[in-house]
Amino acid sequence: MGGAPVSDREQKILGIIETARAKRAKFKDPRITMAHGAGGKATQTMIEGLFVPAFASPALTAMGDAGGVSVDGVDLAMTTDSFVVKPIRFPGGSIGELAVNGTVNDLAMSGARPVALSLSLILEEGLDTGVLREEVAAIAAAAEAADVEIVAGDTKVVERGHADQIYICTTGLGRIDPRASLSPANLRPGDRILVSGALGNHGMAIMLARGEFELESEIVSDTRSLWPAADALMEAAGPSLRTLRDATRGGVASVLNELARASGVAIVLREGDVPVDPAVAGAAEILGIDPMYVANEGKLVAFVAPDAADEALAALRAVDGCERAAEIGEVKTEPPGMVLVKTAFGGRRVMDQLVGDPLPRIC
């Protein structure tokens, strides 16, 4: 793995963790909790232990947040998502804008150019129609900016107190781009890990907007379409682009753990190279939250072969909103399925999957 030699004690601990992670997920929880929607261990166990065995579809795990389908020789990606963010309006965006961008981004991360969306609105009785008009306008503006067309929809109304103003459900369709074939199975030792900018802004913006803490900050959500970034990476790196993920629920830490387990490789991060805005870092420290676990809605993680990493990073930094893109780590062979962090003090620690839900209802 390079660096300081691994002690016998450290090797034993890593072995115990590796053995525990290798066990097949079993969903035994008696009740659904907020943790099941956080994108961490509880979510993974529910998906792998309940949904995947029941539906028996390889597409559920092959492409991450979007599944592939071929129609008359045309390769398409399809995704579905729901948005229950609280509050529905927050610094930097709103639930309507978030719904479009979140769906578009799931398609982009599968290497698909977004084409069309369906939109379902679940409205609470008593909702101010002025609020509804604002969200419809936000949806329309985000769809235009992302160059997607809303082609179908549905509206339901539930009794007062049975929803928080508006919930939104979407389905997205995109055309697979032939310049790259993205999959966790592509990861190889030596691959470089890139992020498209500073982390944690969306989750922190939502948390502070709720007014539950006496903290004042100018943190705004990073919600945006990631297709321009994916497009630039595919153009610059082509087949050397291994895979992409948007770091939403559970943050970058959850994404990296998911990919390490799926591909059987080790991932080593350099803590000092991870970009985090000072305001986000300060708020996270006060709240006792690691920014690596905080949700983003406009940041991606890219794995690129070493010979194309510099060109890919330069292309990413040229995209609007990705000026602070950085290389933060590398793929290794040992210990397989795990994420390690080289700390600023020269040590190493295991970065495990998210446990619990420190920031509920952020998307």
VENMO-V92194 format. One record per pair of residues at least 24 apart in sequence whose C-alpha atoms are under 10 Angstrom apart, sorted by the first residue. I is the first residue (numbers start at 0). J is the second residue. D is the distance in whole Angstrom. If there is no record, write none. Layout:
i-><I;I>
j-><J;J>
d-><D;D>
This chain:
i-><0;0;0;0;0;0;0;0;0;1;2;2;3;3;3;9;9;10;13;13;13;13;13;14;14;16;16;16;16;16;17;17;17;17;17;20;20;20;21;21;23;23;24;24;25;26;32;32;33;33;33;33;33;33;34;34;34;34;34;34;34;35;35;35;36;36;36;36;36;36;37;37;37;37;37;37;37;37;37;37;37;37;37;37;37;37;38;38;38;38;38;38;38;38;38;38;38;38;38;38;39;39;39;39;39;39;39;39;39;39;39;39;39;39;39;40;40;40;40;40;40;40;40;40;41;41;41;41;41;42;42;42;42;43;43;43;60;60;61;61;61;61;61;61;62;62;62;62;62;62;62;62;62;62;62;63;63;63;63;63;63;63;63;63;63;63;64;64;64;64;64;64;64;64;64;65;65;65;65;65;65;65;65;65;65;65;65;66;66;66;66;67;67;67;67;67;67;67;68;68;69;69;73;73;74;74;74;74;74;74;75;75;75;75;75;75;75;75;75;75;75;75;76;76;76;76;76;76;76;76;76;76;76;76;76;76;76;77;77;77;77;77;77;77;77;77;77;77;77;77;77;78;78;78;78;78;78;78;78;78;78;78;78;79;79;79;79;79;79;79;79;79;80;80;80;80;80;80;80;80;81;81;81;81;81;81;81;81;81;82;82;82;82;82;82;82;82;82;83;83;83;83;83;83;83;83;83;83;83;83;84;84;84;84;84;84;84;84;84;85;85;85;85;85;85;85;85;85;85;85;85;86;86;86;86;86;86;86;86;86;86;87;87;87;87;87;87;87;87;87;88;88;88;88;88;89;89;89;89;89;89;89;89;89;90;90;90;90;90;90;90;90;90;90;91;91;91;91;91;91;91;91;91;91;91;92;92;92;92;92;92;92;92;92;93;93;93;93;93;93;93;94;94;94;94;94;94;94;94;95;95;95;95;95;95;95;95;95;95;95;95;95;95;95;96;96;96;96;96;96;96;96;96;96;96;96;97;97;97;97;97;97;97;97;97;97;97;97;98;98;98;98;98;98;98;98;98;98;98;99;99;99;99;99;99;99;99;99;99;99;99;99;99;99;99;99;99;99;100;100;100;100;100;100;100;100;100;100;100;100;101;101;101;101;101;101;101;101;101;101;101;102;102;102;102;102;102;103;103;103;103;103;103;103;103;103;103;103;103;103;104;104;104;104;104;104;104;104;104;104;104;104;104;105;105;105;105;105;105;105;105;105;106;106;106;106;106;106;106;107;107;107;107;107;107;107;107;107;107;107;107;107;107;107;108;108;108;108;108;108;108;108;108;108;108;108;108;109;109;109;109;109;109;109;109;109;109;109;109;110;110;110;110;110;110;110;110;110;110;110;110;110;110;110;110;111;111;111;111;111;111;111;111;111;111;111;112;112;112;112;112;112;112;112;112;112;112;113;113;113;113;113;113;113;113;113;113;113;114;114;114;114;114;114;114;114;114;114;115;115;115;115;115;115;115;115;115;115;115;115;116;116;116;116;116;116;116;116;116;116;116;116;117;117;117;117;117;117;117;117;117;117;117;118;118;118;118;118;118;118;118;118;118;118;119;119;119;119;119;119;119;119;119;119;120;120;120;120;120;120;120;120;120;120;121;121;121;121;121;121;121;121;121;121;121;121;122;122;122;122;122;122;122;122;122;122;122;122;122;123;123;123;123;123;123;123;123;123;123;123;123;124;124;124;124;124;124;124;124;124;124;124;125;125;125;125;125;125;126;126;126;126;126;127;130;130;131;131;134;141;141;142;144;144;145;145;145;145;145;146;146;147;147;147;176;176;177;177;177;178;178;178;178;178;178;178;178;178;178;179;179;179;179;179;179;179;179;179;179;180;180;180;180;180;180;180;181;181;181;181;181;181;181;181;181;182;182;182;182;182;182;182;182;183;183;183;183;183;183;183;183;183;183;183;183;183;184;184;184;184;184;184;184;184;185;185;185;185;185;185;185;185;185;186;186;186;186;186;186;186;186;186;186;186;186;186;186;186;187;187;187;187;187;187;187;187;187;187;187;187;187;188;188;188;188;188;188;188;188;188;188;189;189;189;189;189;189;189;189;189;189;189;190;190;190;190;190;190;190;190;190;190;190;190;190;190;190;190;191;191;191;191;191;191;191;191;191;191;191;191;191;191;191;191;191;191;191;191;192;192;192;192;192;192;192;192;192;192;192;192;192;192;192;192;192;192;192;193;193;193;193;193;193;193;193;193;193;193;193;193;193;193;193;193;194;194;194;194;194;194;194;194;194;194;194;194;194;194;194;194;194;194;194;194;194;195;195;195;195;195;195;195;195;195;195;195;195;195;195;195;195;195;195;195;195;196;196;196;196;196;196;196;196;196;196;196;196;196;196;196;196;196;196;197;197;197;197;197;197;197;197;197;197;197;197;197;197;197;197;197;198;198;198;198;198;198;198;198;198;198;198;198;198;198;198;198;198;198;198;199;199;199;199;199;199;199;199;199;199;199;199;199;199;199;199;199;199;199;200;200;200;200;200;200;200;200;200;200;200;200;201;201;201;201;201;201;201;201;201;201;202;202;202;202;202;202;202;202;202;202;202;202;202;202;202;202;202;202;203;203;203;203;203;203;203;203;203;203;203;203;203;204;204;204;205;205;205;205;205;205;206;206;206;206;206;206;207;212;214;214;215;215;216;216;216;216;217;217;218;218;218;218;218;219;220;220;220;220;221;221;221;221;221;221;222;222;222;222;223;223;223;223;223;224;224;224;224;225;225;225;225;225;225;225;227;227;227;227;227;228;228;228;228;228;228;228;228;228;228;228;229;229;229;229;230;230;230;231;231;231;231;231;231;231;231;232;232;232;232;232;232;232;232;232;232;232;233;233;234;234;235;235;235;235;235;235;235;235;235;236;236;236;236;236;236;236;236;236;236;237;237;237;238;238;238;239;239;239;239;239;239;239;239;240;240;240;240;240;240;240;240;241;241;241;241;242;242;242;242;243;243;243;243;243;244;244;244;244;244;245;245;245;245;245;245;245;245;246;246;246;246;246;246;246;246;246;246;247;247;247;247;247;247;247;247;247;247;248;248;248;248;248;248;248;248;248;248;248;248;249;249;249;249;249;249;249;249;249;249;249;249;249;250;250;250;250;250;250;250;250;250;250;250;251;251;251;251;251;251;251;251;251;251;252;252;252;252;252;252;252;252;252;252;252;253;253;253;253;253;253;253;253;253;253;254;254;254;254;254;255;255;255;255;255;255;255;256;256;256;256;256;256;256;256;257;257;257;257;258;258;258;259;259;259;259;259;259;259;260;260;260;260;261;262;262;263;263;263;263;263;263;263;264;264;264;264;264;264;264;264;264;265;265;265;265;265;265;265;265;265;265;265;266;266;266;266;266;266;266;266;266;266;266;266;266;266;267;267;267;267;267;267;267;267;267;267;267;267;267;267;267;267;267;268;268;268;268;268;268;268;268;268;268;268;268;268;269;269;269;269;269;269;269;269;269;269;269;270;270;270;270;270;270;270;270;270;270;271;271;271;271;271;271;272;272;272;272;272;273;273;273;273;273;274;274;274;274;274;275;286;287;288;288;291;291;292;292;292;292;292;292;292;292;293;293;293;293;294;294;294;295;295;296;296;297;298;299;300;300;300;300;301;302;302;302;302;303;303;304;304;305>
j-><188;265;266;267;330;331;332;333;334;331;341;345;345;346;347;347;348;334;333;334;335;337;349;334;335;334;336;337;349;351;260;334;335;336;337;260;336;337;260;336;47;48;48;49;49;50;355;356;355;356;357;358;359;360;353;354;355;356;357;358;359;354;355;356;248;249;355;356;359;360;247;248;249;250;253;294;353;354;355;356;357;358;359;360;361;362;246;247;248;249;250;253;254;292;294;352;353;354;355;356;248;249;250;252;253;254;256;257;292;351;352;353;354;355;356;249;253;256;257;351;352;353;354;355;352;353;354;355;356;249;353;354;355;253;257;352;183;261;109;181;182;183;184;261;105;106;108;109;110;181;182;183;242;243;244;105;106;108;109;182;183;243;244;245;257;258;102;104;105;106;107;108;109;244;245;102;104;105;106;107;108;109;110;111;171;172;173;105;106;109;172;106;109;111;172;173;174;175;174;175;174;175;174;175;111;173;174;175;176;177;106;109;110;111;112;113;114;172;173;174;175;176;105;106;107;109;110;111;112;113;114;171;172;173;174;175;176;102;105;106;109;111;113;115;116;170;171;172;173;174;175;102;103;104;105;106;109;116;169;170;171;172;173;105;106;116;117;168;169;170;171;172;105;118;167;168;169;170;171;362;118;119;120;166;167;168;169;170;362;120;165;166;167;168;169;360;361;362;121;162;163;164;165;166;167;168;359;360;361;362;163;165;166;167;205;359;360;361;362;163;164;165;166;205;206;208;209;359;360;361;362;163;164;165;205;206;208;209;360;361;362;130;134;163;164;165;166;205;361;362;130;133;134;205;208;201;204;205;206;207;208;209;219;220;201;204;205;207;208;217;218;219;220;221;200;201;204;205;217;218;219;220;221;222;223;137;201;204;205;219;220;221;222;223;133;134;137;138;220;222;362;134;137;138;165;166;167;361;362;120;131;133;134;135;136;137;138;139;140;141;142;165;166;167;134;135;136;137;138;139;140;141;142;222;223;224;137;138;141;167;220;221;222;223;224;296;297;362;137;138;141;142;166;167;168;169;170;222;362;137;138;139;140;141;142;143;144;145;147;149;167;168;169;170;171;222;223;224;138;141;142;144;145;222;223;224;225;226;296;297;169;171;222;223;224;225;245;247;296;297;362;168;169;170;171;172;224;142;145;146;147;169;170;171;172;173;223;224;225;226;145;171;223;224;225;226;229;244;245;296;297;298;299;171;172;173;224;225;226;243;244;245;171;172;173;174;175;225;226;173;174;175;176;224;225;226;227;228;229;230;243;244;245;299;181;182;225;226;228;229;242;243;244;245;299;300;301;173;174;175;176;179;180;181;182;229;242;243;244;173;174;175;176;177;178;179;180;181;182;226;229;230;233;242;243;172;173;174;175;176;177;179;181;226;229;230;146;147;172;173;174;175;176;226;227;229;230;145;146;147;148;171;172;173;174;175;224;226;145;146;147;148;149;150;171;172;173;174;142;146;147;148;149;150;151;170;171;172;173;174;142;147;148;149;150;151;152;169;170;171;172;173;148;149;150;151;152;153;168;169;170;171;172;149;150;151;152;153;154;167;168;169;170;171;151;152;153;154;155;166;167;168;169;170;152;153;154;155;156;165;166;167;168;169;153;154;155;156;157;162;163;164;165;166;167;168;154;155;156;157;158;159;161;162;163;164;165;166;167;155;156;157;158;159;160;161;162;163;164;165;166;155;156;157;158;159;160;161;162;163;164;165;156;157;158;159;160;164;156;159;163;164;165;164;164;165;164;165;165;223;224;224;223;224;223;224;225;226;227;224;226;171;172;173;230;233;233;237;238;230;232;233;234;235;236;237;238;239;240;232;233;234;236;237;238;239;240;241;242;233;237;238;239;240;241;242;233;238;239;240;241;242;243;244;302;240;241;242;243;258;261;262;302;241;242;243;244;257;258;259;260;261;262;263;264;302;241;242;258;259;261;262;263;264;238;239;240;241;242;262;302;303;304;240;241;242;258;259;261;262;263;264;265;302;303;304;330;331;241;262;263;264;265;302;303;304;305;329;330;331;332;264;265;266;304;305;329;330;331;332;333;266;302;303;304;305;306;328;329;330;331;332;239;240;241;266;301;302;303;304;305;306;307;308;328;329;330;331;240;241;266;267;268;301;302;303;304;305;306;307;308;309;326;327;328;329;330;331;243;255;266;267;268;300;301;302;303;304;305;308;312;325;326;327;328;329;330;243;273;299;300;301;302;303;308;311;312;315;324;325;326;327;328;329;243;244;245;246;251;273;274;298;299;300;301;302;312;315;321;323;324;325;326;327;328;225;228;245;274;297;298;299;300;301;312;315;316;318;320;321;322;323;324;325;326;221;273;274;275;276;297;298;299;300;315;316;320;321;322;323;324;325;326;221;273;274;275;276;277;279;290;295;297;298;320;321;322;323;324;325;246;250;251;273;274;275;276;279;280;290;291;292;293;294;295;296;297;298;299;246;247;250;251;274;275;276;279;280;283;289;290;291;292;293;294;295;296;298;275;276;278;279;280;290;293;294;295;296;297;298;247;279;293;294;295;296;297;298;361;362;247;248;249;250;279;283;290;292;293;294;295;296;357;358;359;360;361;362;278;279;280;282;283;286;288;290;293;294;295;358;361;279;282;361;294;358;359;360;361;362;282;357;358;359;360;361;282;286;282;285;278;282;278;279;281;282;278;279;276;277;278;279;282;279;294;295;296;297;294;295;296;297;298;320;295;296;297;298;295;296;297;298;320;296;297;298;320;296;297;298;299;318;320;321;315;318;319;320;321;297;298;299;314;315;316;317;318;319;320;321;299;301;315;318;314;315;318;311;312;313;314;315;316;317;318;301;303;307;308;310;311;312;313;314;315;318;311;314;311;314;307;308;309;310;311;312;313;314;315;303;304;306;307;308;309;310;311;312;314;303;307;311;303;304;307;302;303;304;305;306;307;308;311;301;302;303;304;305;307;308;311;301;302;303;304;300;301;302;303;299;300;301;302;303;298;299;300;301;302;294;295;296;297;298;299;300;301;291;292;293;294;295;296;297;298;299;300;292;293;294;295;296;297;298;299;361;362;292;293;294;295;296;353;356;358;359;360;361;362;290;291;292;293;294;295;352;353;354;355;356;357;358;289;290;291;292;293;294;295;296;298;352;353;290;291;292;293;294;295;298;299;300;352;289;290;291;292;293;294;338;350;351;352;353;291;292;293;294;338;350;351;352;353;354;291;292;299;300;352;300;336;337;338;350;351;352;336;337;338;339;350;351;352;353;336;337;338;352;336;337;338;330;331;334;335;336;337;338;335;336;337;338;336;335;336;331;332;333;334;335;336;337;330;331;332;333;334;335;336;337;338;329;330;331;332;333;334;335;336;337;338;339;328;329;330;331;332;333;334;335;336;337;338;339;340;350;327;328;329;330;331;332;333;334;337;338;339;340;341;347;348;349;350;326;327;328;329;330;338;339;340;341;342;347;348;350;326;327;328;329;339;340;341;342;343;345;347;327;328;339;340;341;342;343;344;345;347;327;340;341;342;343;344;325;326;327;328;343;324;325;326;327;328;323;324;325;326;327;323;357;357;357;358;350;353;350;351;352;353;354;356;357;358;353;357;358;361;358;361;362;361;362;361;362;321;324;324;324;325;326;327;326;326;328;329;330;329;330;329;330;329>
d-><10;9;10;9;9;6;7;6;8;9;10;10;9;9;10;10;10;9;10;7;10;9;9;8;10;10;10;9;9;10;10;8;7;7;7;8;8;9;9;9;8;8;5;9;8;10;9;9;8;6;10;10;7;9;9;7;5;5;9;10;8;10;8;8;8;10;9;8;8;8;9;6;6;10;10;9;8;9;7;5;8;8;7;8;9;10;10;8;5;5;8;7;9;10;10;9;7;9;9;9;8;6;9;9;6;9;9;9;9;9;6;4;6;7;8;9;9;10;10;9;6;6;6;8;10;9;7;8;10;10;10;10;10;10;9;9;10;9;10;10;7;8;9;10;10;10;9;6;9;8;6;8;9;10;10;8;10;8;7;8;9;9;8;10;10;10;9;9;6;8;10;8;8;9;9;9;10;6;6;9;8;6;10;9;9;9;10;10;9;8;10;10;9;10;10;10;10;8;10;10;10;10;8;8;9;9;6;6;9;9;9;10;10;7;9;10;10;7;6;5;5;9;9;6;9;7;8;6;9;9;10;8;6;5;6;6;10;10;9;7;9;9;9;10;10;7;6;5;7;9;10;7;9;10;7;7;10;9;8;6;5;7;9;9;10;9;9;8;6;4;6;9;9;10;8;6;5;6;9;10;10;9;10;7;6;4;6;9;8;10;9;6;5;6;8;8;9;5;10;9;8;9;7;5;7;9;10;6;8;6;9;9;8;9;8;9;5;5;4;7;9;10;10;7;9;9;8;9;6;7;8;8;9;10;7;9;7;7;9;9;10;10;9;8;8;7;9;9;10;9;10;10;9;9;9;9;7;6;9;9;6;9;8;8;9;6;8;9;7;8;7;5;6;9;10;9;8;10;10;8;5;5;7;7;10;9;9;10;10;8;7;8;7;9;9;7;8;9;9;9;10;7;8;9;8;8;8;10;8;10;10;9;5;7;8;6;5;9;9;8;10;9;9;8;8;9;9;5;5;8;8;5;8;8;8;10;9;8;8;10;10;10;6;8;9;8;10;7;10;8;9;10;10;7;8;7;10;10;8;9;6;9;9;6;6;10;10;8;9;9;10;10;8;10;9;10;9;8;9;7;8;10;8;7;6;5;8;9;8;8;9;10;8;8;8;9;9;9;7;8;8;10;7;7;6;9;9;9;7;10;8;10;9;7;9;8;9;6;8;7;10;10;8;6;5;7;9;9;7;9;8;9;9;8;10;10;10;9;9;10;8;7;7;7;6;9;9;9;8;8;10;9;9;9;7;5;9;9;6;8;8;9;9;10;8;10;8;8;10;7;8;5;5;7;8;9;9;9;10;8;9;10;9;6;8;9;8;7;8;9;8;6;6;8;9;7;7;7;10;9;7;8;8;9;8;8;5;5;4;5;9;10;10;8;9;9;10;9;9;5;5;6;7;7;10;9;8;8;8;6;9;7;6;4;7;9;10;8;9;7;5;7;9;10;8;6;5;7;9;9;5;5;6;6;9;8;6;5;7;10;9;7;6;5;6;7;9;7;6;4;6;9;9;6;6;5;5;8;8;5;5;7;9;7;8;6;4;7;9;7;6;5;7;9;8;5;5;6;8;8;6;5;6;9;8;6;5;6;8;7;6;5;7;9;9;6;5;6;7;8;10;8;6;5;6;8;7;6;5;6;9;9;9;7;8;6;5;7;9;9;6;5;6;6;7;7;6;7;5;6;9;10;6;6;5;5;8;9;9;10;8;10;10;10;9;6;9;8;10;9;9;6;8;9;9;9;9;8;9;8;8;9;9;8;9;6;9;8;9;10;10;9;9;9;9;9;9;9;9;9;10;6;7;10;9;5;7;10;9;9;6;9;8;5;5;8;7;8;9;10;9;7;9;8;7;8;10;9;10;7;5;4;7;10;10;10;6;5;8;9;10;9;10;7;6;9;10;9;6;8;9;6;6;9;10;9;8;9;9;10;7;5;9;10;10;9;9;5;7;8;9;10;10;9;6;8;9;9;10;7;9;8;10;7;8;8;8;10;9;9;10;8;10;9;9;8;10;10;7;8;8;7;8;9;9;9;8;5;5;6;9;10;10;9;7;6;10;10;6;5;6;9;9;9;8;10;10;6;5;5;5;9;9;8;9;6;5;8;10;10;10;10;10;8;6;5;6;6;9;9;6;9;7;8;6;5;6;10;10;10;9;9;8;7;6;5;7;9;9;8;10;9;6;6;5;6;7;10;9;8;6;5;6;8;8;9;7;9;7;6;4;6;7;9;10;10;9;9;9;8;8;7;6;5;6;9;9;9;9;9;6;6;7;7;10;9;8;10;9;8;5;6;7;8;9;7;8;9;8;5;8;7;4;7;9;10;9;6;8;10;9;6;8;9;9;9;8;5;7;5;4;7;10;9;8;5;5;6;10;9;10;9;10;8;10;9;9;6;7;9;9;8;8;8;6;5;7;8;9;7;7;9;8;8;7;10;9;7;10;9;9;7;9;10;7;8;7;8;9;9;5;7;8;5;6;6;9;9;8;8;9;6;10;9;8;8;6;8;9;10;9;10;8;6;5;6;8;10;8;9;9;9;10;9;9;10;9;9;6;5;6;9;10;7;9;9;6;9;9;7;10;7;8;10;10;9;7;8;9;8;9;9;10;9;10;8;10;9;6;9;10;10;7;9;9;8;9;9;8;9;10;9;7;9;10;8;8;9;9;10;7;7;9;10;10;8;7;8;10;7;6;5;8;9;8;5;5;8;10;7;5;8;9;9;7;9;10;9;6;7;7;10;9;10;9;7;8;10;10;10;9;8;8;6;9;9;6;8;9;8;9;9;8;10;10;9;10;8;10;10;6;6;10;9;7;9;9;10;10;9;6;8;9;7;6;10;8;10;9;9;8;9;10;6;5;9;9;6;9;7;8;9;6;8;10;7;6;10;9;10;9;9;9;9;10;9;6;5;8;8;6;9;9;7;6;5;7;10;8;9;8;8;5;5;7;8;6;6;8;7;6;5;7;9;9;6;5;7;9;9;8;7;7;6;4;6;9;9;9;9;6;6;7;8;6;6;7;9;8;4;5;6;8;8;9;9;8;8;7;5;7;9;9;9;9;9;9;8;8;10;8;5;6;6;9;8;6;9;10;8;9;9;10;8;6;4;5;4;6;10;10;10;9;9;5;6;8;8;8;9;9;7;10;9;9;5;5;9;10;8;7;7;7;8;8;7;9;10;10;9;8;5;6;10;10;9;10;8;9;9;10;9;7;9;9;9;7;7;6;10;8;7;6;9;9;9;10;8;8;9;10;9;10;10;7;4;6;7;8;4;7;9;7;9;7;10;8;9;9;5;5;8;7;6;5;7;7;5;5;7;9;9;6;5;5;5;5;5;5;5;6;8;7;6;5;6;8;8;9;8;8;6;5;6;8;10;9;6;6;6;7;10;10;10;9;6;5;6;7;9;10;9;10;9;6;4;7;9;8;6;5;6;9;9;10;9;9;6;6;9;9;6;5;7;8;10;10;7;9;10;6;6;5;6;10;10;10;8;10;8;7;6;9;7;7;5;8;9;9;7;8;6;9;7;8;7;9;9;10;9;9;8;9;9;10;10;10;9;7;10;10;9;10;10;9;8;10;8;7;9;9;9;10;8;9;9;9;10;10;10;10;9;10;10;9;9;9;10;10;10;9>
